[in-house]
Amino acid sequence: MNQSRYPLVRRWTPEEHQRLLSLAAAGTRPDEIARALGRTEPAVRGRAHLHNIPLRLVARKRSR
């Protein structure tokens, strides 16, 4: 019984992981990577952190 306790969690495929690596190496912003992969930004950041993939730092704009 290999059913996940979290049914909304999609596993990362090797192709998605390779695409994450290439986009991160190209300096793509995490939100753009997420959009390209059809994932959320926290999912991309979490995967990158788990596998020590450096992501481009993005400063949030201050709201006035």
ABEGO torsion letter per residue (X at the ends): XABBABAABBBBBAAAAAAAAAAAAAGBBAAAAAAAAGBBAAAAAAAAAAAGBBBBBBBBBBBX
